[in-house]
Amino acid sequence: MNIDRPKNLKLGCVAKDKISGFSGVVVAVTEWLNGCQRITIQPQEMKDGKPIDGHTFDAEQVDVVEPVEEPVRSPHGGPS
């Protein structure tokens, strides 16, 4: 089963939960048997010198704050 999500909601983008305001980098996208898709967000801040734990939210309640830039691909000269 393939679930559609916003095209700009990708690994590495900065996202924010609409309800709690929790924000950070998208580090995981999981698809569940019942058809829901969950997004794990890892904050970029530290607390007491340690990384803050990431949290997981339903994809429908997550907004993209800063899309991830797609790498520019150039020909590598190998076989086509």
C-alpha positions in Angstrom: 0.0 0.0 0.0 1.5 3.4 -1.0 0.3 6.5 0.9 0.5 9.9 -0.7 2.1 12.7 1.3 3.0 16.2 0.4 5.8 16.0 -2.2 8.0 18.4 -0.2 7.7 16.4 3.0 11.0 14.5 2.6 13.8 13.2 4.7 16.1 16.1 5.7 13.5 18.9 5.4 12.7 21.0 8.5 9.1 20.4 9.6 6.8 21.5 12.4 3.8 19.7 14.1 0.7 21.8 13.7 -0.7 21.0 17.1 2.3 21.1 19.5 4.6 23.4 17.6 7.4 20.8 17.9 9.9 21.3 15.1 13.1 19.9 13.7 14.5 17.8 10.9 12.6 14.9 9.4 14.7 11.8 10.2 12.2 9.0 9.4 9.0 8.4 7.5 7.2 5.2 8.3 4.1 3.6 6.7 1.9 1.4 8.9 -0.3 -1.6 8.0 -3.5 0.3 8.6 -2.5 2.9 6.0 -1.3 5.7 8.2 2.0 7.4 7.6 4.1 8.8 10.5 6.8 11.4 10.5 9.7 11.5 13.0 11.1 14.9 13.8 14.5 15.4 15.5 15.0 18.9 17.0 18.2 20.7 16.1 18.7 22.1 19.6 20.5 20.5 22.5 19.4 20.4 26.2 22.1 20.2 28.9 24.6 19.3 26.2 22.6 16.4 24.9 20.4 16.0 21.8 16.7 16.3 22.4 14.7 13.1 21.6 12.8 13.0 18.4 9.0 12.6 18.3 6.7 11.0 15.8 3.5 12.6 14.4 0.8 11.7 11.8 1.9 13.0 8.4 -1.4 15.0 8.1 -0.5 17.2 11.1 3.0 18.1 9.9 3.9 21.1 7.9 7.1 21.7 6.0 9.0 24.8 7.3 12.1 24.5 5.1 12.2 22.1 2.1 15.3 20.0 1.5 17.3 21.1 -1.5 17.6 18.5 -4.2 21.2 17.7 -5.1 22.3 18.9 -8.5 23.1 15.9 -10.6 25.7 16.1 -13.3 26.9 13.5 -15.8 29.6 11.4 -14.3 31.1 10.2 -17.6 30.3 6.5 -17.1 28.4 4.2 -19.4 24.9 5.4 -20.3 
